[in-house]
């Protein structure tokens, strides 16, 4: 089989590595890929958002199966275009990807189908949003409606922070059209959990739970990022809670999307808060989380490509999906200044990080030039360790991180500290 992976981050690196293990795979192309992905696939300099060129490439290179991993091409309808040309895909259609593409749509869906979530209001006018925020009890949550690369959410501890977030979205256009409409939500409290789930629109199979660390600095301080580290499984996510989530959130969401004529096939991401009134949905994503995928997928025992094909063919119920009874700890190595302004182009010294048992170094923002690796993004590497328990996984991950060096390298030292 000829496989095409759309995307070029750490998520795509782990997906590519696992798919490369399938004996039926003859060739993998990554568009655009990155330095680490180049070990397993031929990287082609085509943007993940260039749907026309991606479609042409798939036809001329006789692609048998495509994995559309990032949110932007999914929201742009990449799966629809490729399927129309006879290329089978893993990933939701454009109308199903709206569950992430519009937070307003997601909230209205949850309200309509009684899926537990935070109370909210929607605003399209700056003055009304500011007035509402001024009268609200803080903390409150400000969300841009559309896609914002994981950075369109602000937890405002006071009105000044809320005002800055609202102005950034609606006046300064920090997120372009995505911030023209915003939500202001009550701030849920409790333990946060991420659950990725395979679904073919009929059956839903949750993966191992995880805990993301989104704030830039130790102690959960600083601005939100795309994610600075992950542990899996989440120690607060018990079987009792999992059963409740299946009954009140997971199955109702799949059914709701089907009833709305937006049957979801792919990986559905549930961002949850375990409140004192039960689990509630913070957000949905229409794809594997990043860096959650780098911690969760290495625990997978079943063949990833076989599961993806079953999802596409709506026969997920017939395929076993199994995970190791182990733990992961993933630490992100970022460029100094991320998630703000940062410099790139620095050489990366990996030391003996990848020689440590159970460790994978997934490339997020790297490029390969003549066999040498250089930084090319804000989140540069995702260093993941799998071990028998969380503490030993954490020790191995940080042992590996300390082997790595590049100019301005920064990472949190408290990933997995409970």
N, C-alpha and C positions, 0 to 999 in steps of 0.2 A: 504493500500500500504506500502511496505517496501522501504524506501528511503536511498540512500547512498550519503553523501556529501564528496567530495574529497577536502582536504585542512585543514588548521588549524590556520587561522588568523582572524582578525576582520571582514573581508569580509564574511568569512564562518560563523562567529557567527551570523551576521544579517540575512544571507540567511537561516540558520538553524532555527532561531527564527521565521521568517515569515512562513516558510514551516510547522513548527510544528502547526500552527493555522489551517491548512487545515484538515477538519473533516475526509477525506478519508485516512489520514496518520495513520498507526498503529505503526510503528517503524522507527526510524531514526538512522543510523550508521554514525559516522564521522571518517574519516581516514586521518590524525591522530586525528583531533579535538584539543581542548585546554580546559583550565579550565572552561571558561564561556560556551562553547558549551556543556559541560558535563551536564548542567541543562536540556538540551532539547534532547540530543542524547547519545547513547552509543559510547564512544570514543575508537577507536581501534588503537593500536600502529603499524600502517602500513604507511610507507612513501608515500606521494602523488606521488612520482616519481617511486614507485615500481609497475609498471603496471601489471606484472605477478601475484603478490600476490593480488593486488586489484581485478583483473579479477577472480581469484580463489575464493576470498571472496564473490564476488557478486553472483557467481554461487551457492556456498554452503549455502548462507543466503537468497536465493530466492529474490534478489533485483528486484523491479519492475521499479524503476527509479533512475538514478544517475545524480548528478550535479557535473560536473568537473569544479572547480572554478579557480585554479591557472594556470599561463601560462606554467610552465614547463611540467606538465602531458598532457596538451593540445598539446604542441609542440612535445611531445613524442608519441602521437597517442593514448591516453587513450580512447577517444571516439570511435575511429575505433575498438579497441580491444573489448570494452564492447558491442558495437552494434553487432559485429560479433558473440558474444555469446548470443545474444538475449536480452541484457539489454538496455532499452531505455535511452537516455542521453540528457541532456542539455549541449551544448557546441559544438564548431566547430570541424570538422575533422582535422586531421594532416595537410592536404594540404591547408586547409583554415586558420589554425592557423599560417601559414607562414607570414601572414600579420603583425604579431607582432614578430615572430621568426626571421625574417630577415628585418632589416630596409632598406637594399638595394632593396630587392624585393618590399617593400612598396613604396619606392620612384620611382622605375621604373614603377610600376603599375600606380601611379599618373601621371607620365610623359606621359605614353602611352595613358591614357584616359582623359587627360587635366583636372585633378583635381588639384586645386590651392595649391601649397606648396612652400617651400623655394628652392632656387637654391642650387645645391650640386655637389660634386665630390666624387668619390669612390677611396679608396687606399688600396692596399695590400702590398706595400713596404714602409718601415719606412722612408727612405731617401726622397722619393717623397712626402710623406705626410708632412714631416717637411719643405721641400722646398716650397710647396704650402702654408702652413700656414704662413711661413715667409713673403710671398709676399701679403698676404691677409690683408684687412682692418679689424681690430678688433672693436667690439667683433665678434667672430665666434663661431660656435657650433661644438664640436667634439662628435661623436656618435659611440659606438661600434655597429657592425652590428647585433649581436645576443642578446639573453636574458641576462640581467645583474641585475635582481631583482630591476629595477627602478633606478639603480645607474650608468648606462653606458653612461650618457650624461653630458658633461661639457660645460658651457657657458664661454668661455675664453675671458677675458677682454683685454688681451695683449698676445704677442707672447710667453712669458715665461709660462703663464698658459696653452696656447695651446700646447706648447712643452711637458709640464709635462703630460697633458692628453693623448697625442699621445704616448709618451713613456710608460705610464702606461698600455695602451691598447696593443700596438704592441710589446714592448720589455719586459716589466715586466709581461705580461700576467695576469693582475689583474682580467680579466674576462674570462680567459681561452681561448677556441676557439672562443668565442663570439667577442673578440677584434682583431682577426687576420685580419679582414677586417673592415675598418672604413669609416665613412662618415665625410666630412667637409662641413658644410652648412653655408649659410648666416644666420645672426641672425635676426629673425623677431622681430619687436617691435609692441606693442599694448597691449590690454587686453587679458589675456589668459582665455580660457573657456574649460571645459570638458563637453562633451555630451555622455552619455551612451545610447545605443539604442538596443531594442529587434529587431531581424530580423530573419525571417525563410528562407531567401534567395530570397524571392519574395516581401514581405511587410517589411517595416521598421518603427518602432514606437519609436521615441526618448523619453527618460525619462526627468525628470526635469534637467536643466543645473546645473553646479556646478563650483566652483573655488577652485582649490587645492593650497596649500601653501607648496612647495617642499623644500625650503631652511631650514636649520637646526635652524637658529636663527631669532630673531625678526628683522623686517626691511628687510626681504628677503635677509639675509646675511648668509654666511657660505656655507658648501657643500650641494649638492643635497641629498635628502633622498627619501625614498619611499612615503613620504607625512607626513606633520606635522599637517595638519588640512584642513577642507573643509567647505565651505558654499554652500547652495543651496536654491533657485535658484541663478544663477549668475546675479547680478544686471545689468551687461553690455550687457547681451544677450537678446535683444529685439525681439519682434515677427517678425519685418522686417528682422532682421539678421537671425532668425531661418528659415524663409521662403527661404532666399537666400542660407543658408547652405543645406536645403533639396534639392534645385534645383541643386546646383553646387558641393556638396560634398557627402551628404548622399546617395541619390538615385544613383548617378554615381558610388559610391564605391561598392554598392551591385550589380549593373549591371556588373561592371568590373570584380568582383570576379566570377560571374556566367559565363561570357564570357570566362574567363580563366580556366574554369572547376574546380573552387574552391568555389563552392556555400557555402556561410557562413550562418550557423545557430547557433544562440546563442546570446551573448551580444557583440556588437561591440562598442569599445571605440574610440571616436574621441577627440584627443587633438588638440585644435584650437587656432589660434592667430587672433584677430580682428585687422587687419592692416589697414592703410589708403587706401589700394588698395582692401579692402574686406577681408572676412575670408579666412584663409589658414590653411592647415593641418600641424601640428607639428609632430604628431605621431598617429599611430593606436595601439590599444591593442585588443587582441582577447578574452577579458573577462571583468568582472566588475573590475573597478578600486578599489584600496584599499589605502586610506580610503574613496574614493568617494562613494562607496556602502553604507558605514555606515551613510552617510548624505542623500543620495538620496532615498534608499529603505524604510526608515521609513516614507517617505512621500507618499508611494504607498498605494492606496485604494483597488485596484484590488488584487485578490489572486495570489501571486507570483507563486505558484506551477502550478496553472491552466494556467498561461501565459507561463511558461516554457514548459509545455507539448504541448501547442498549437504551440510553436516555433518548437519543435522537429517534430511535425506532419504536419508542413507546412500549418497551418490554423490560423496564427496570425491575419489575417484580420477579422476573425469571433469572436474574443475575445476582450472585452473591456479592455483597459489599462488606468486606471485613477489614478491621483495623487491629494493629498490635496492642497488646495490653502493656504499653510503655508510655513514657512521657517525653515531650519535646520542650526545649527552650530555645527561642530564636531572638538574637540580638542584632539590631540594625546598626551598621556603621555608616554614619552620614558625613557629608561635607560641612565644614564650619560655616555657620550662617543659616543652614537649613532650619526651618522652612522658608526663610527669607532669602536674601541675596547670597549667593555663594559662587566660588570659583571652581573651575574644573581643569582637567588636563594633567593632573598629578599622577606620577607612576605609583603603582600599588605593589607593596612587598607583602606576600602572603606567609612568609616564613614556613613553618611546618604545620600550619593550621589544619590543612586537609588530611594530614596523616594521623590525626587524633581519632580514635575509634568512635564511630557514631556521629561524626561531624560532617556537615555539608556546608560549603560556602556558596550561597546562591548570589549571583550577580544581579544587581538592580540597575545601577547607573555606571556601567563600565564600557570601555571599547578596547578591542584587541588590535594592536598595530605591530605586525611582524613578531607575533608571539609574546609581546609584552602588554600588560594591562594598565589602563589609565582611567582615572575618574571621569565620568561624563554626566553626572546627575547629582541631585541632592541626597537621596538615599542611594548609597553606593553598593553596599553588600548587606546580605541577610545571613548571619552566621547561625546555623541551627545545629543543635545536638540532640540526639535521641538516646535515652538511657532507661534504666529500669524504673526510676522514679524522678520526680521533679528536681530534687536537690542535686542529684548526681548529673542530671541533664544540664542544670544551671552551671554547675562547676565546669563541665566540659565546654559549654558554650563560651564562657568567659576565659577559659584557658586558651581556646582557639582565637578569640578576639584579641587577646594580648600578644599573639604572634603576628598580627597584621598591622601594617603601618602605611599611611599615606599622609601627605601634607594636609593639616587641618582636620584630621579624622576625629570625629566626636561620636560618643555613644552613651547611652544611659547605663549606669552601673547597678540599677535596682530592678531589672526585669526579672519577674518571678519572685521578688521579695514580698511575702504576704504579711 
